[in-house]
Amino acid sequence: MKAALGQLQLQWEDKEANLKLVETYMDLLAEKGTDLFLLPEMSLTGFSMHTDRTKECREETVGRIQELSGRYGMAVGVGWVKDTGAFCENHYSLVTPEGKLLDAVKLHPFRFGGEGEQFQGGGHVPVCTYGGFCVGVQICYDLRFPEPFQVLSRQADLILVPASWPAVRSAHWKCLLKARAIENVVYIAGINCAGEMGEQFYSGDSRICAPDGAKLKKETVCLPDRCPQEQVQIYELENDVCRYRACFPVKEDRRDTLYQRLQEELQNYEGKK
């Protein structure tokens, strides 16, 4: 499977401008035979807490991306904001010409950045099959919480991490992507945005880590007169997760029942204090 990571500088809260940018890159990627184009978190607005400007009740973003998916013959991963009442949801959908293959909700709103005041967390970790991989999603801040990755990796071979991860914490981003790949023995694709946006600077640092943590080689595509950090990275992926797990079968030594019992013991101890 040929997968592309869209490390884009998004126009703040401007869906039309960002959709046009996505379309421009898809035109270039179609010529290269790309199967899957992955965009960052909140792909057409940037990481905005102004839900009155970004929220959708009819999934307009998914519909428009589906049109582009059909036109250019590739699946697209896109982030958007769902109107769910008092609190919204931060979604990421994998869209094909036929519709959504997967729709995931961010599990952990980023309280430090004010997301917890506008968004509620999801409660499921869906997977789908595409390009020979079982695919799952965790969104940005979810990367700091390892437990859902362990649950996903019981089925998933490839876990996508679309993000709006500021440059000030880029060392954490790179370290955690590698760690999640190694400890779960899966491919991890981190898709971050780039450049100045919404009073933040994003260094990008997008990458795909192999199940042993190695950073995969890539081809890059750039448009003229864009910020230096913006690029689309193209990778050739083959699902060889079974080979990695056979060579180093760490997953076979997990003791999930023990971990659950230890958690219960700790809770009982705390309750007696």
N, C-alpha and C positions, 0 to 999 in steps of 0.2 A: 504494500500500500504506500502511495506517495502522499505524505501529510505535510501541510504547510502551517506554520505558526505566524499569525499576524501581529507582530510587535508594532502597533500603530500609535501615532500621536493623534488622539481623538479631539475633535472640536467640542468644547465644553457644552453639553446639553443641546447639541445641534444634530438631531437625528438625520436630517436630510443631507447635511454635509458629510457626515460619517458614512451614511449609506452609499453616497457617491464614491467615497474613497474605497470602500469595500468592493464596490462594483469594478472600479479601475484595476484593483489588484486581481480580482477574479478573472478578468479578461486576460491578464498576463499569465496567471496560473493555469488557465484552461489550455493554453498553448503548450504547457509543460506536462500535461496529462495528470494534473493534480486530482486526487480522489477526495481529499478532506482538507478544508480550510478552517482553522480554529482561530477565533477572535478572543480578545480579552474580556474580563468581567464588565458588565454593563456596556456592551460593545458599541452602542450608538449614542451614548450620553456621557460617558465617563462616570467615575464613582461619585455620583451626586446624591446628596441627602434631600434634595428638593423634589420629593415624590409627587408633589402637585404638578410638576413639569414632566416627569419621566414615566409615571405609572400608566399601565395599560389594562383595560378590562377585556378587550377583544383580541389580544395577542397580535397587534398590528405588525410588530417587528418580525415575529415568526412568519407571518403571511408574506411579508415583502422579501424576507430572506429565502423563503421557499420558492418564490418566483425566480430569484437569481440562481438558486440551486438548480432549477430546471433548465434555465437558459444556458448555464455554463457546465452542467453535467457533473457537479461535485456536491458532496455533503458539506454543510457548514455548521460549526459550533458557534452559537450566538448567545450573549447575555442580555437580559432585559428585566424590567421591573413589573411585577404583577400587582394589580390593585386588588387587595383582599380585605378592604375595610380600614379599620383604625390603624392597622399595621400592614405594610406591604411585604412582598416576598422578593428576594433576589434570585432570579432564575437563570439557568443555563440550559439551552436546548440544542440537541443535535438534529439538524433539519436536512431532509432529502427532498427531491422533487415530489415524493408521495406524501410527505408530512413529517411529523416529529417521530424520531426513533427513540428519543430519550428526553426527559424533562426533569432536571434536578433543581433543588432549592438549597441555597446556602444554609448549612446547619448552624453556624455560629456567627451571628451578626457581630460586627467589629465595634464593640462598645466604646473602645478608646477613641474611635473616629466618629462617634455619634450615630452609628448605624442602628444600635439597639433602641434608639428613641423613635425610629421610623419603620424598622423592619422586625419581623418575627422570623425565628429560625425554622427550618424544615425538619422533618422527622423520618425521612426515608433515604435510602441510597440505591436508586434504580440503576440497572445496567441494560445494555443493548449489544447486539452483535453488528459489527461493521468492519469491512476490509480484512476479515480473518481474525479479528480481535474481539474479545468481550470487553466493552468499554464502560467505565464509570467516571463520575465527576465529583470533585471536591472544589469549592470555590474560595480562592484567596486565603482569608484568615483561617479557614478550615485546615490549611496545611499545618498549623501549629498543634493540631489535635490528632494523635496517631491512631486512636482506637477505630474510627470509621474506616480508615485505610485498611486496617487488618480485616474488618468485616468485608469490605469491597473485594479485597484481593483473594477471597475464597472463590470468587468467580472471575473477577476482572483480570485481564492481562495488561491492559493499558488504562491508566487513570489520568484524566485531564485535570489540570489545575489552572483555570482562567483566573486572572488576577488584575488588581490595581495596587501593586506593591511598591511603595515609594523607595527611592534610591537610598534614603537614610538607613533603611533596614535591608539593603540588598545582600549583605553577608548572610543574614538569616535565611533569606529566600533561597540562595544557592545551596546553603548547607542542608536545609530541610528537604528540598527537592531530592537531593542525592540520598539523604537518609531514608526517605520514604521509599525510594526505589530499592535500596539495599535490604531494608528490613522486611519488605513485603515481596521481594523478588518479582517485581513487575516493571513495566515501562511507565515512567512518569513524564508527562508533557506539561511543562509550565509555560503558560502564555501570558506575558505581562505587557502592559502598555508602555509608551515611551514619550520622553520629552516633557515640556511644561504643560500642566493642565490643572485647573481648579486649585491654584495656589500650591501645587505640589510638583516635584520633579521626579520623573520615573526613568530609571536607567535601562529598563528593559530586562536584560539578562535572561531572556527566554531560552529554553533548551529542552531537549528530550534526554532523559537519563535512562540508560539500559538497566536491566535488573541487577547488575553488579555495580551500579553507580557510575559507570563510565559515561561521559558526555559524548553523544553521537555527533558524527560529522554532518555538515549541512551545506547546502547551496543557498545563497542569499539573493533576494530580488529587492531593489530599491527604486523609488520614483525620484526624479530630479526635484530640487528645490524643496525638499522636506527636511525635517530635523535630523541631525546626524544619528540619533538613536533609533530612528524608525527603519525597520526592515521586515521583510517576510522571509522566513527560514523554511527551506524545503528539505524533507528527510525521506529516505527510503526505509520503510519499516517491514520487518518480517517477524511473524509471531513465533519466536523460539523460546518462550518463557518455560516451557516444559523441559527444554534442554538445560537451562540455567538451574531449574529446581532439581533436576536429576543430578547435576554436578555438585550442588551444595544444598542438600535437602533440609534447610533450617525450618521450613514450615511444618515439617513432620514432628518437630520437637516442641511445638507450642503446647501449652497446657491450659487451655481456655477455662476448663472447669476449675482448676486451681486458682487462676487469676480472679474468677468470680467469687470463690470462697474467701480469698484474702481480702477482697473489697468488702464483703459482708462482715468479716471479722473486724476490719478497721472501723466500719460504721458502728458496729456494736460497741467497740471500745470507746469511740468518741461519745456515744450516747450515755455511757456510764460515767464519764468524767464530770 
